[in-house]
Amino acid sequence: MALRADCLASCRWGIIYWVLTDYIGGHVFEIVGWSLIVSRCTAMLMLPTFSLCLLAVCRRTMTFLRTTPLNYIIPFDDAITFHRWMGGIGAFSAVLHAVCHIANFISFAPLTH
């Protein structure tokens, strides 16, 4: 189970690294700052997180996926626990994503008037 969790965490850190290297040092970062970067990171994390969260409760799909090599990476046997973890991570990402959008709105509101 620890190896599977490490693999999923590595994928998430890879996504965050990719977004950070794409935005830091660019013109967008100079204008918007960290709130856009954190918002993009959380958006990129929510897409696979919620997809895996829904996948964990599809019975026929889970039965098929248990026979594939993906079973060594993703803990399909602990579907309910996995579903809860993905839901918690997704909820945290969604709240952080919303907070960053509010921060963007607050920082850009004075510029529109």
MMTF fields as JSON, N, C-alpha, C and O atoms, coordinates in Angstrom:
{
  "mmtfVersion": "1.0.0",
  "mmtfProducer": "UNKNOWN",
  "numBonds": 451,
  "numAtoms": 452,
  "numGroups": 113,
  "numChains": 1,
  "numModels": 1,
  "chainsPerModel": [1],
  "groupsPerChain": [113],
  "chainIdList": ["A"],
  "bondAtomList": [4, 2, 8, 6, 12, 10, 16, 14, 20, 18, 24, 22, 28, 26, 32, 30, 36, 34, 40, 38, 44, 42, 48, 46, 52, 50, 56, 54, 60, 58, 64, 62, 68, 66, 72, 70, 76, 74, 80, 78, 84, 82, 88, 86, 92, 90, 96, 94, 100, 98, 104, 102, 108, 106, 112, 110, 116, 114, 120, 118, 124, 122, 128, 126, 132, 130, 136, 134, 140, 138, 144, 142, 148, 146, 152, 150, 156, 154, 160, 158, 164, 162, 168, 166, 172, 170, 176, 174, 180, 178, 184, 182, 188, 186, 192, 190, 196, 194, 200, 198, 204, 202, 208, 206, 212, 210, 216, 214, 220, 218, 224, 222, 228, 226, 232, 230, 236, 234, 240, 238, 244, 242, 248, 246, 252, 250, 256, 254, 260, 258, 264, 262, 268, 266, 272, 270, 276, 274, 280, 278, 284, 282, 288, 286, 292, 290, 296, 294, 300, 298, 304, 302, 308, 306, 312, 310, 316, 314, 320, 318, 324, 322, 328, 326, 332, 330, 336, 334, 340, 338, 344, 342, 348, 346, 352, 350, 356, 354, 360, 358, 364, 362, 368, 366, 372, 370, 376, 374, 380, 378, 384, 382, 388, 386, 392, 390, 396, 394, 400, 398, 404, 402, 408, 406, 412, 410, 416, 414, 420, 418, 424, 422, 428, 426, 432, 430, 436, 434, 440, 438, 444, 442, 448, 446],
  "bondOrderList": [1, 1, 1, 1, 1, 1, 1, 1, 1, 1, 1, 1, 1, 1, 1, 1, 1, 1, 1, 1, 1, 1, 1, 1, 1, 1, 1, 1, 1, 1, 1, 1, 1, 1, 1, 1, 1, 1, 1, 1, 1, 1, 1, 1, 1, 1, 1, 1, 1, 1, 1, 1, 1, 1, 1, 1, 1, 1, 1, 1, 1, 1, 1, 1, 1, 1, 1, 1, 1, 1, 1, 1, 1, 1, 1, 1, 1, 1, 1, 1, 1, 1, 1, 1, 1, 1, 1, 1, 1, 1, 1, 1, 1, 1, 1, 1, 1, 1, 1, 1, 1, 1, 1, 1, 1, 1, 1, 1, 1, 1, 1, 1],
  "groupList": [{"groupName": "MET", "atomNameList": ["N", "CA", "C", "O"], "elementList": ["N", "C", "C", "O"], "formalChargeList": [0, 0, 0, 0], "bondAtomList": [1, 0, 2, 1, 3, 2], "bondOrderList": [1, 1, 2], "singleLetterCode": "M", "chemCompType": "L-PEPTIDE LINKING"}, {"groupName": "ALA", "atomNameList": ["N", "CA", "C", "O"], "elementList": ["N", "C", "C", "O"], "formalChargeList": [0, 0, 0, 0], "bondAtomList": [1, 0, 2, 1, 3, 2], "bondOrderList": [1, 1, 2], "singleLetterCode": "A", "chemCompType": "L-PEPTIDE LINKING"}, {"groupName": "LEU", "atomNameList": ["N", "CA", "C", "O"], "elementList": ["N", "C", "C", "O"], "formalChargeList": [0, 0, 0, 0], "bondAtomList": [1, 0, 2, 1, 3, 2], "bondOrderList": [1, 1, 2], "singleLetterCode": "L", "chemCompType": "L-PEPTIDE LINKING"}, {"groupName": "ARG", "atomNameList": ["N", "CA", "C", "O"], "elementList": ["N", "C", "C", "O"], "formalChargeList": [0, 0, 0, 0], "bondAtomList": [1, 0, 2, 1, 3, 2], "bondOrderList": [1, 1, 2], "singleLetterCode": "R", "chemCompType": "L-PEPTIDE LINKING"}, {"groupName": "ASP", "atomNameList": ["N", "CA", "C", "O"], "elementList": ["N", "C", "C", "O"], "formalChargeList": [0, 0, 0, 0], "bondAtomList": [1, 0, 2, 1, 3, 2], "bondOrderList": [1, 1, 2], "singleLetterCode": "D", "chemCompType": "L-PEPTIDE LINKING"}, {"groupName": "CYS", "atomNameList": ["N", "CA", "C", "O"], "elementList": ["N", "C", "C", "O"], "formalChargeList": [0, 0, 0, 0], "bondAtomList": [1, 0, 2, 1, 3, 2], "bondOrderList": [1, 1, 2], "singleLetterCode": "C", "chemCompType": "L-PEPTIDE LINKING"}, {"groupName": "SER", "atomNameList": ["N", "CA", "C", "O"], "elementList": ["N", "C", "C", "O"], "formalChargeList": [0, 0, 0, 0], "bondAtomList": [1, 0, 2, 1, 3, 2], "bondOrderList": [1, 1, 2], "singleLetterCode": "S", "chemCompType": "L-PEPTIDE LINKING"}, {"groupName": "TRP", "atomNameList": ["N", "CA", "C", "O"], "elementList": ["N", "C", "C", "O"], "formalChargeList": [0, 0, 0, 0], "bondAtomList": [1, 0, 2, 1, 3, 2], "bondOrderList": [1, 1, 2], "singleLetterCode": "W", "chemCompType": "L-PEPTIDE LINKING"}, {"groupName": "GLY", "atomNameList": ["N", "CA", "C", "O"], "elementList": ["N", "C", "C", "O"], "formalChargeList": [0, 0, 0, 0], "bondAtomList": [1, 0, 2, 1, 3, 2], "bondOrderList": [1, 1, 2], "singleLetterCode": "G", "chemCompType": "PEPTIDE LINKING"}, {"groupName": "ILE", "atomNameList": ["N", "CA", "C", "O"], "elementList": ["N", "C", "C", "O"], "formalChargeList": [0, 0, 0, 0], "bondAtomList": [1, 0, 2, 1, 3, 2], "bondOrderList": [1, 1, 2], "singleLetterCode": "I", "chemCompType": "L-PEPTIDE LINKING"}, {"groupName": "TYR", "atomNameList": ["N", "CA", "C", "O"], "elementList": ["N", "C", "C", "O"], "formalChargeList": [0, 0, 0, 0], "bondAtomList": [1, 0, 2, 1, 3, 2], "bondOrderList": [1, 1, 2], "singleLetterCode": "Y", "chemCompType": "L-PEPTIDE LINKING"}, {"groupName": "VAL", "atomNameList": ["N", "CA", "C", "O"], "elementList": ["N", "C", "C", "O"], "formalChargeList": [0, 0, 0, 0], "bondAtomList": [1, 0, 2, 1, 3, 2], "bondOrderList": [1, 1, 2], "singleLetterCode": "V", "chemCompType": "L-PEPTIDE LINKING"}, {"groupName": "THR", "atomNameList": ["N", "CA", "C", "O"], "elementList": ["N", "C", "C", "O"], "formalChargeList": [0, 0, 0, 0], "bondAtomList": [1, 0, 2, 1, 3, 2], "bondOrderList": [1, 1, 2], "singleLetterCode": "T", "chemCompType": "L-PEPTIDE LINKING"}, {"groupName": "HIS", "atomNameList": ["N", "CA", "C", "O"], "elementList": ["N", "C", "C", "O"], "formalChargeList": [0, 0, 0, 0], "bondAtomList": [1, 0, 2, 1, 3, 2], "bondOrderList": [1, 1, 2], "singleLetterCode": "H", "chemCompType": "L-PEPTIDE LINKING"}, {"groupName": "PHE", "atomNameList": ["N", "CA", "C", "O"], "elementList": ["N", "C", "C", "O"], "formalChargeList": [0, 0, 0, 0], "bondAtomList": [1, 0, 2, 1, 3, 2], "bondOrderList": [1, 1, 2], "singleLetterCode": "F", "chemCompType": "L-PEPTIDE LINKING"}, {"groupName": "GLU", "atomNameList": ["N", "CA", "C", "O"], "elementList": ["N", "C", "C", "O"], "formalChargeList": [0, 0, 0, 0], "bondAtomList": [1, 0, 2, 1, 3, 2], "bondOrderList": [1, 1, 2], "singleLetterCode": "E", "chemCompType": "L-PEPTIDE LINKING"}, {"groupName": "PRO", "atomNameList": ["N", "CA", "C", "O"], "elementList": ["N", "C", "C", "O"], "formalChargeList": [0, 0, 0, 0], "bondAtomList": [1, 0, 2, 1, 3, 2], "bondOrderList": [1, 1, 2], "singleLetterCode": "P", "chemCompType": "L-PEPTIDE LINKING"}, {"groupName": "ASN", "atomNameList": ["N", "CA", "C", "O"], "elementList": ["N", "C", "C", "O"], "formalChargeList": [0, 0, 0, 0], "bondAtomList": [1, 0, 2, 1, 3, 2], "bondOrderList": [1, 1, 2], "singleLetterCode": "N", "chemCompType": "L-PEPTIDE LINKING"}],
  "groupTypeList": [0, 1, 2, 3, 1, 4, 5, 2, 1, 6, 5, 3, 7, 8, 9, 9, 10, 7, 11, 2, 12, 4, 10, 9, 8, 8, 13, 11, 14, 15, 9, 11, 8, 7, 6, 2, 9, 11, 6, 3, 5, 12, 1, 0, 2, 0, 2, 16, 12, 14, 6, 2, 5, 2, 2, 1, 11, 5, 3, 3, 12, 0, 12, 14, 2, 3, 12, 12, 16, 2, 17, 10, 9, 9, 16, 14, 4, 4, 1, 9, 12, 14, 13, 3, 7, 0, 8, 8, 9, 8, 1, 14, 6, 1, 11, 2, 13, 1, 11, 5, 13, 9, 1, 17, 14, 9, 6, 14, 1, 16, 2, 12, 13],
  "groupIdList": [1, 2, 3, 4, 5, 6, 7, 8, 9, 10, 11, 12, 13, 14, 15, 16, 17, 18, 19, 20, 21, 22, 23, 24, 25, 26, 27, 28, 29, 30, 31, 32, 33, 34, 35, 36, 37, 38, 39, 40, 41, 42, 43, 44, 45, 46, 47, 48, 49, 50, 51, 52, 53, 54, 55, 56, 57, 58, 59, 60, 61, 62, 63, 64, 65, 66, 67, 68, 69, 70, 71, 72, 73, 74, 75, 76, 77, 78, 79, 80, 81, 82, 83, 84, 85, 86, 87, 88, 89, 90, 91, 92, 93, 94, 95, 96, 97, 98, 99, 100, 101, 102, 103, 104, 105, 106, 107, 108, 109, 110, 111, 112, 113],
  "secStructList": [7, 2, 2, 2, 2, 2, 2, 2, 2, 2, 2, 2, 2, 2, 2, 2, 2, 2, 2, 2, 2, 2, 2, 6, 6, 1, 2, 2, 2, 2, 2, 2, 7, 2, 2, 2, 2, 2, 2, 2, 2, 2, 2, 2, 2, 2, 2, 2, 2, 2, 2, 2, 2, 2, 2, 6, 6, 7, 2, 2, 2, 2, 2, 2, 2, 6, 6, 1, 4, 4, 4, 4, 6, 1, 7, 4, 4, 4, 2, 2, 2, 2, 2, 2, 2, 2, 2, 2, 2, 2, 2, 2, 2, 2, 2, 2, 2, 2, 2, 2, 2, 2, 2, 2, 2, 2, 2, 2, 4, 4, 4, 4, 7],
  "xCoordList": [0.818, 0.0, 0.862, 0.515, 1.985, 2.853, 3.474, 3.62, 3.842, 4.427, 3.406, 3.753, 2.164, 1.117, 0.877, 0.739, 0.829, 0.627, 1.809, 1.622, 3.018, 4.191, 4.137, 4.533, 3.652, 3.546, 2.545, 2.814, 1.388, 0.398, 0.905, 0.668, 1.598, 2.166, 3.224, 3.314, 4.025, 5.037, 4.393, 4.896, 3.288, 2.575, 2.066, 2.141, 1.552, 1.057, 2.199, 2.061, 3.319, 4.46, 4.993, 5.47, 4.919, 5.33, 4.448, 4.945, 3.136, 2.217, 2.518, 2.551, 2.736, 3.046, 4.349, 4.427, 5.375, 6.653, 6.47, 7.039, 5.674, 5.442, 4.764, 5.161, 3.748, 3.057, 3.988, 4.005, 4.761, 5.674, 6.718, 6.972, 7.326, 8.34, 7.731, 8.414, 6.454, 5.802, 5.489, 5.54, 5.165, 4.701, 5.736, 5.752, 6.602, 7.542, 8.554, 9.128, 8.753, 9.697, 9.072, 9.736, 7.817, 7.147, 6.461, 6.48, 5.863, 5.185, 3.92, 3.553, 3.257, 2.033, 2.348, 1.587, 3.472, 3.858, 4.145, 3.837, 4.726, 5.012, 3.733, 3.694, 2.692, 1.438, 0.588, 0.106, 0.398, -0.561, 0.087, -0.462, 1.229, 1.905, 1.552, 1.177, 1.683, 1.548, 0.126, -0.073, -0.857, -2.23, -2.624, -3.352, -2.166, -2.47, -1.756, -2.331, -0.52, 0.243, -0.382, -0.53, -0.746, -1.374, -2.73, -3.107, -3.462, -4.754, -4.595, -5.372, -3.604, -3.364, -2.904, -3.324, -2.047, -1.594, -2.764, -2.877, -3.619, -4.754, -5.74, -6.351, -5.907, -6.787, -6.226, -6.971, -4.914, -4.294, -4.329, -4.312, -4.377, -4.482, -5.913, -6.134, -6.875, -8.27, -8.749, -9.558, -8.274, -8.748, -8.498, -9.456, -7.258, -7.086, -7.624, -8.025, -7.634, -8.112, -9.593, -9.994, -10.402, -11.834, -12.15, -13.121, -11.354, -11.544, -11.292, -12.068, -10.21, -9.92, -10.926, -11.225, -11.451, -12.467, -13.731, -14.301, -14.169, -15.34, -15.056, -15.919, -13.855, -13.484, -13.51, -13.785, -13.227, -13.137, -14.471, -14.49, -15.577, -16.878, -17.61, -18.778, -16.96, -17.538, -17.171, -16.01, -18.131, -17.838, -17.276, -16.25, -17.907, -17.419, -16.06, -15.192, -15.89, -14.599, -13.51, -12.39, -13.841, -12.864, -12.49, -11.324, -13.464, -13.173, -12.231, -11.309, -12.453, -11.557, -10.172, -9.17, -10.1, -8.804, -7.969, -6.744, -8.598, -7.836, -7.012, -6.035, -7.395, -6.66, -5.538, -4.776, -5.419, -4.395, -3.166, -3.233, -2.058, -0.867, -1.056, -0.256, -2.085, -2.352, -2.673, -2.578, -3.052, -3.376, -2.16, -2.318, -0.952, 0.261, 0.533, 1.281, -0.07, 0.177, -0.949, -0.702, -2.176, -3.342, -4.023, -4.26, -4.34, -4.924, -6.404, -7.275, -6.685, -8.063, -8.766, -9.992, -8.029, -8.661, -9.22, -10.184, -8.654, -9.142, -9.951, -9.638, -10.987, -11.706, -12.376, -12.317, -13.006, -13.711, -12.726, -12.928, -11.664, -10.634, -9.991, -9.765, -9.699, -9.113, -10.073, -9.646, -11.363, -12.375, -12.415, -12.533, -12.316, -12.325, -11.079, -11.166, -9.922, -8.676, -8.726, -8.366, -9.176, -9.258, -10.271, -10.049, -11.376, -12.356, -11.795, -12.045, -11.032, -10.409, -9.379, -9.337, -8.552, -7.542, -8.22, -7.798, -9.272, -10.004, -10.693, -10.703, -11.267, -11.935, -10.927, -11.19, -9.783, -8.737, -8.272, -8.103, -8.067, -7.64, -8.698, -8.365, -9.973, -11.049, -11.133, -11.324, -10.992, -11.036, -9.842, -10.006, -8.656, -7.472, -7.595, -7.177, -8.163, -8.381, -9.327, -9.077, -10.413, -11.38, -10.765, -11.002, -9.981, -9.326, -8.383, -8.313, -7.666, -6.75, -7.517, -7.069, -8.673, -9.473, -10.016, -10.093, -10.39, -10.837, -9.69, -9.89, -8.489, -7.319, -7.044, -6.692, -7.202, -7.041, -8.081, -7.757, -9.316, -10.38, -10.107, -10.294, -9.666, -9.382, -8.21, -8.229, -7.2, -6.039, -6.318, -5.701, -7.249, -7.551, -8.734, -8.938, -9.522, -10.703, -10.339, -11.024, -9.291, -8.964, -8.472, -8.555, -7.97, -7.446, -8.541, -8.292, -9.762, -10.827, -11.566, -12.3, -11.382, -12.091, -11.215, -11.654],
  "yCoordList": [-1.196, 0.0, 1.26, 2.256, 1.213, 2.386, 2.694, 3.858, 1.641, 1.85, 2.49, 3.366, 2.066, 2.629, 4.097, 4.937, 4.396, 5.781, 6.646, 7.794, 6.104, 6.854, 7.129, 8.204, 6.169, 6.356, 7.452, 8.302, 7.436, 8.48, 9.845, 10.85, 9.884, 11.145, 11.657, 12.861, 10.753, 11.155, 11.743, 12.719, 11.161, 11.714, 13.115, 14.005, 13.306, 14.637, 15.647, 16.766, 15.266, 16.179, 16.468, 17.572, 15.502, 15.732, 16.767, 17.625, 16.693, 17.68, 19.065, 20.043, 19.15, 20.447, 21.012, 22.204, 20.167, 20.623, 21.133, 22.157, 20.417, 20.816, 22.19, 23.038, 22.416, 23.702, 24.812, 25.908, 24.524, 25.539, 25.95, 27.143, 24.998, 25.336, 26.032, 26.78, 25.792, 26.426, 27.899, 28.719, 28.244, 29.593, 30.495, 31.698, 29.944, 30.806, 31.41, 30.714, 32.677, 33.376, 33.922, 34.633, 33.611, 34.102, 35.433, 35.98, 35.937, 37.225, 37.136, 38.101, 35.983, 35.819, 35.895, 36.482, 35.301, 35.326, 36.737, 37.079, 37.566, 38.948, 39.748, 40.656, 39.415, 40.161, 39.649, 40.443, 38.331, 37.753, 37.317, 37.567, 36.678, 36.206, 34.765, 33.978, 34.44, 33.055, 32.524, 31.314, 33.392, 32.895, 32.159, 31.169, 32.612, 31.903, 30.56, 29.565, 30.527, 29.283, 28.237, 27.08, 28.637, 27.688, 27.264, 26.1, 28.181, 27.854, 26.847, 25.898, 27.054, 26.109, 24.75, 23.717, 24.737, 23.466, 22.674, 21.469, 23.348, 22.636, 22.188, 21.128, 22.975, 22.552, 21.315, 20.396, 21.296, 20.132, 18.906, 17.777, 19.105, 17.985, 17.473, 16.278, 18.368, 17.955, 17.06, 16.162, 17.28, 16.488, 14.994, 14.223, 14.544, 13.096, 12.61, 11.453, 13.486, 13.075, 12.72, 11.666, 13.589, 13.309, 12.19, 11.458, 12.05, 10.921, 9.606, 8.661, 9.538, 8.324, 8.102, 6.96, 9.18, 9.072, 8.41, 7.536, 8.812, 8.197, 6.779, 5.904, 6.563, 5.237, 4.203, 3.027, 4.639, 3.716, 3.097, 2.077, 3.678, 3.128, 2.489, 2.125, 2.346, 1.642, 0.161, -0.2, -0.686, -2.083, -2.874, -3.538, -2.82, -3.618, -3.127, -3.923, -1.841, -1.285, -1.676, -2.0, -1.645, -2.04, -3.512, -3.873, -4.361, -5.787, -5.982, -6.795, -5.25, -5.356, -4.821, -5.444, -3.686, -3.068, -3.887, -3.767, -4.705, -5.564, -6.608, -7.131, -6.912, -7.906, -7.285, -8.01, -5.962, -5.281, -4.96, -5.034, -4.61, -4.209, -2.937, -2.67, -2.158, -0.968, -1.311, -0.456, -2.559, -2.985, -2.882, -2.78, -2.906, -2.77, -1.31, -1.04, -0.374, 1.045, 1.678, 2.402, 1.398, 2.014, 0.964, -0.149, 1.272, 0.285, 0.012, 0.522, -0.798, -1.08, -1.967, -1.926, -2.756, -3.638, -2.863, -3.308, -1.748, -0.893, 0.249, 1.419, -0.088, 0.904, 1.973, 3.156, 1.585, 2.57, 3.495, 4.708, 2.916, 3.742, 4.674, 5.851, 4.141, 4.936, 6.061, 7.194, 5.747, 6.738, 7.867, 9.038, 7.515, 8.53, 9.401, 10.616, 8.794, 9.565, 10.531, 11.701, 10.028, 10.883, 12.002, 13.128, 11.711, 12.752, 13.819, 15.007, 13.399, 14.367, 15.234, 16.447, 14.611, 15.372, 16.316, 17.461, 15.828, 16.665, 17.83, 18.939, 17.598, 18.682, 19.745, 20.941, 19.307, 20.25, 21.059, 22.275, 20.385, 21.081, 22.07, 23.168, 21.689, 22.573, 23.825, 24.924, 23.666, 24.828, 25.746, 26.962, 25.174, 25.98, 26.671, 27.819, 25.98, 26.543, 27.745, 28.784, 27.591, 28.68, 29.872, 31.021, 29.606, 30.688, 31.468, 32.695, 30.77, 31.463, 32.3, 33.385, 31.807, 32.624, 33.862, 34.932, 33.73, 34.899, 35.89, 37.1, 35.376, 36.254, 36.959, 38.138, 36.245, 36.883, 37.98, 39.066, 37.702, 38.686, 39.924, 41.048, 39.723, 40.854, 41.676, 42.905, 41.012, 41.757, 42.487, 43.517, 41.963, 42.611, 43.559, 44.339, 43.519, 44.38, 45.868, 46.624, 46.316, 47.75, 48.169, 49.347, 47.245, 47.586, 47.833, 48.476, 47.334, 47.474, 48.812, 49.169, 49.541, 50.823, 51.982, 53.13],
  "zCoordList": [0.0, 0.0, 0.0, -0.636, 0.715, 0.787, -0.574, -0.946, -1.317, -2.636, -3.565, -4.356, -3.479, -4.322, -3.972, -4.861, -2.698, -2.272, -2.705, -3.107, -2.623, -3.063, -4.555, -5.006, -5.319, -6.766, -7.104, -7.954, -6.44, -6.682, -6.225, -6.894, -5.091, -4.616, -5.582, -5.821, -6.138, -7.117, -8.361, -8.918, -8.801, -9.952, -9.651, -10.498, -8.452, -8.073, -8.009, -8.503, -7.408, -7.337, -8.735, -8.995, -9.63, -11.016, -11.696, -12.426, -11.46, -12.026, -11.47, -12.217, -10.161, -9.538, -10.1, -10.396, -10.25, -10.802, -12.225, -12.603, -13.009, -14.397, -14.458, -15.258, -13.622, -13.619, -13.126, -13.688, -12.075, -11.545, -12.57, -12.739, -13.257, -14.255, -15.46, -16.16, -15.704, -16.84, -16.566, -17.483, -15.319, -15.004, -14.336, -14.596, -13.482, -12.755, -13.725, -14.562, -13.599, -14.462, -15.725, -16.48, -15.976, -17.177, -16.945, -15.842, -17.99, -17.902, -17.049, -16.38, -17.073, -16.287, -14.797, -14.027, -14.391, -12.979, -12.513, -11.372, -13.367, -13.002, -12.792, -11.962, -13.538, -13.436, -12.277, -11.47, -12.182, -11.248, -9.953, -8.88, -10.018, -8.815, -8.48, -9.349, -7.202, -6.753, -6.787, -6.891, -6.703, -6.634, -7.908, -7.84, -9.053, -10.295, -10.34, -10.781, -9.89, -9.937, -9.026, -9.418, -7.819, -6.894, -7.441, -7.313, -8.042, -8.632, -9.774, -9.883, -10.607, -11.713, -11.192, -11.714, -10.171, -9.597, -9.023, -9.248, -8.293, -7.704, -8.776, -8.642, -9.837, -10.927, -11.622, -11.963, -11.828, -12.471, -11.564, -12.056, -10.263, -9.327, -9.211, -9.014, -9.333, -9.167, -10.304, -10.073, -11.511, -12.643, -12.455, -12.507, -12.237, -12.032, -10.689, -10.564, -9.685, -8.366, -8.407, -7.915, -8.988, -9.041, -10.03, -9.841, -11.069, -11.979, -11.264, -11.405, -10.496, -9.737, -8.627, -8.277, -8.072, -7.013, -7.562, -6.909, -8.737, -9.348, -9.825, -9.75, -10.311, -10.79, -9.67, -9.911, -8.461, -7.337, -6.95, -6.26, -7.37, -7.008, -8.187, -8.052, -9.329, -10.483, -10.374, -10.566, -10.073, -9.75, -10.925, -10.779, -12.056, -13.205, -13.689, -14.048, -13.696, -14.105, -13.117, -13.513, -11.83, -10.804, -10.94, -10.776, -11.236, -11.424, -12.598, -12.526, -13.673, -14.832, -14.498, -14.85, -13.831, -13.544, -12.56, -12.551, -11.743, -10.823, -11.576, -11.04, -12.803, -13.602, -14.425, -15.065, -14.425, -15.223, -14.371, -13.144, -14.997, -14.24, -13.412, -12.515, -13.69, -12.881, -11.436, -10.556, -11.188, -9.829, -8.908, -7.691, -9.468, -8.654, -8.278, -7.338, -9.007, -8.775, -7.961, -6.996, -8.358, -7.724, -6.847, -7.316, -5.613, -4.694, -4.97, -4.265, -6.001, -6.358, -5.331, -5.228, -4.58, -3.595, -2.411, -1.787, -2.098, -1.02, -1.622, -1.402, -2.377, -3.172, -2.309, -2.647, -1.214, -0.405, 0.309, 0.359, 0.857, 1.5, 0.481, 0.759, -0.695, -1.77, -2.177, -2.402, -2.27, -2.631, -1.599, -1.959, -0.328, 0.731, 0.685, 0.862, 0.451, 0.356, -0.83, -0.704, -1.98, -3.16, -2.939, -3.383, -2.263, -1.96, -1.04, -1.238, -0.026, 0.88, 0.184, 0.388, -0.635, -1.384, -2.371, -2.537, -3.022, -3.969, -3.292, -3.826, -2.125, -1.396, -0.954, -1.071, -0.45, -0.069, -1.275, -1.184, -2.401, -3.619, -4.09, -4.536, -3.994, -4.443, -3.583, -4.103, -2.269, -1.376, -1.647, -1.742, -1.771, -2.064, -3.416, -3.569, -4.389, -5.717, -5.639, -6.251, -4.88, -4.739, -4.001, -4.375, -2.965, -2.225, -3.142, -3.062, -4.003, -4.929, -5.942, -6.312, -6.396, -7.304, -6.599, -7.202, -5.341, -4.576, -4.416, -4.523, -4.159, -4.05, -5.374, -5.386, -6.491, -7.801, -7.997, -8.476, -7.632, -7.788, -6.945, -7.41, -5.709, -4.825, -5.352, -5.272, -5.884, -6.382, -7.686, -7.96, -8.505, -9.773, -9.706, -10.636, -8.636, -8.517, -8.57, -9.259, -7.873, -7.962, -9.354, -9.7, -10.141, -11.456, -12.478, -13.498, -12.228, -13.209, -13.123, -14.044, -12.048, -11.899, -12.251, -12.18]
}
